[in-house]
Amino acid sequence: MRVAFVSASTRQHEPTDRAERLHTLATELADRGHEIDVFTTQWWDGDPDTFEHDGIEYRAVTQQSTDWQFPFRVPGLLNKFDPDVIHADCNPSGYLLGAKAGGSLARTPVLAECYDPPTAQGTVGQTLSSLAVRSAGAVVTPSRTVRTRVRELGVSTEAVDVVPTGIEMERIRALEPADGGDIVYSRRLDEAANLETLLLALAEFREYDWTATVIGDGPERASYERQARDLRIQDRVDFVGERSIDERIALFKNAHVYVHTAEYTPFAVDLLRALAAGCVGLVEYHAESSAHELVEQRRRGFTATSAQELTERLAAAGDLERLNVDESFAEFDRRTFLERYLERYRELQS
């Protein structure tokens, strides 16, 4: 199968969960023998318009993601490639409309990937976003929370499929635990991280024997480290910065409880890895976060709606047994993730 990905940015541009998800899918498809071309903005050095990397062909539509010519150039390039399926990011909406125009030229179906809800501002922008997403033959979101936002654009329920990001269960089973805290948190430390809620809860347990590990870096890291000092828990909270996926999983396998307090999360992939690695999951509920979806109706999962509830749930989570791997999360394995997309592609083709 010839699959064309259309995205303003890739993992090489920015190491976000959205970019990692699309890179994982493209890599898995290429490993299965499918022909994958990614139409994007140039991230490699030099003049060539195409660049092959790890079995994937990257095609530079424009030099910059802000170039207004991208939506007008991509239809002709897609028509020339003649794909069986076009897989396009729904942000920005103009790029998705360009992909749809390319699909019309090549008589190829288009799947819209809405990892984040469309972010257009103003009446005109929102109208374009609605038109772009509704024009796709199918829409995929990573969570029910994002699906709700997409449906608000006028997309029918039948057109939207929820496909959670896949994880590598074999990797989780094989890795050994690393030295770290009993409680672990991982995320980019920005304005939406909301780590202060966890720090306040931990301060309530000063008299108990615990340690915590905070994985991640970002503009708010210094502020959070200062809060830990102000709360007099800095000697028990270890800020370890960015870590690779393997390093994070090893820390998860050592920990007892994974806490998620972020205010914005389309899909909490690190929470999923931690749950599969045996952690008890504790999630503070926020309207713009889908993390609660992974712990609802699970014996080893808790949700909280306030700082006081978070403190209470943290105490209850500590009473559950430790696990090294939780096989109930094997349903989220990367192989299932790939098969879900292949099924969507085949449905579009037929």
C-alpha positions, 0 to 999 in steps of 0.5 A: 500500500502507498500511504502519503502522510501530510503534516506541517511538522515531524518528529525531526521538527519537534519531539511532541507526543503527536509527532512521535505517534505519527512517526511510530505509525509511519515506521511500523507501516514501512517495516511491514513493507508499505511504501511511505512518503511524508509530505512536510516542511524541510528539516534536513540540510541541503538542497534536495527536495526529498530525503530518505531516512529509516525507510521513509521518504520525506518530501519538502513541500515548503521550507517553513511550516508558516509558508502560505504556499504549502496548501497550494503546492501539496495537491500536485505533489500528492497527485504525482505520488498517486497514493492509495491513502492520504493520511493528513494532520488536521492542524493547521486546517489549510494543510488538511484542505490542501491534502483533500484537494490532492486526494480529489486530483488523485482520486484517493481517500483522505483520513484526518488525524486529529491528535489535538482539536483544531486550534483556529481562532475567529469565525472564519478560522473555525469555519475553515476548520469545520469544513476541513475536518468534515471533508475527510473520509474518516477522522481518527482521534487518540481519545474520547475527549478529543473526539468530543471536540471534533464532533463539535465541528459538525463531524458525525459520530460514525466518521470519528474513530478513537485509536489510542497510541500504541505502546511496546509491551515487549519492551516493557516486559524486558526492561529492568527497573531503575533506581528512582522514587516511589511516586513518579510524574512525567511531562513537559514542565510548561504552564499546563503541567500543573505539577504544583498540585502534586507537590502540595499533596506530597507536602501533606505526607512529610511524616511518611517514608516516600520519595518522588521522581519528576521526569521532564524539562521545560520553562516552568522547571525552575519554578517547580523546583522552587516550590519544592524548596518552599514546601521543604520537600526538595530532598525527597523530590528528584527532578531528573530532566528529560529521559528516553522512553527506555529510561522512563519505563525503567523508572516506572517499573521501579515506582509504585504510583504514577500521578498525572495532574496536567491540565491539557493532555490529548492522550497520556501515553506516559501514563499508559506506559506506567500502568502497563509497567505495574504502577497504580495510576492517579489522575487529577481530572481536567476538562481538557485532559483525557488521562482519566479515560485510562484509569476509569473502571480499573481497580488499580486506578484513581481519579481526583477532582480537587487537591484534597481528593488527590491527597486522599487518593494518594494514600489509598493508592499506596495500599495496593500491591506493587506489580512489575508488569500489568498484562491487562494493558496488552490490548494497547500494544503497538501491533493493535495500534497498527492494525486499527489504522490498516483497517481504517485505510482498507475501509476508505479504499472500499 
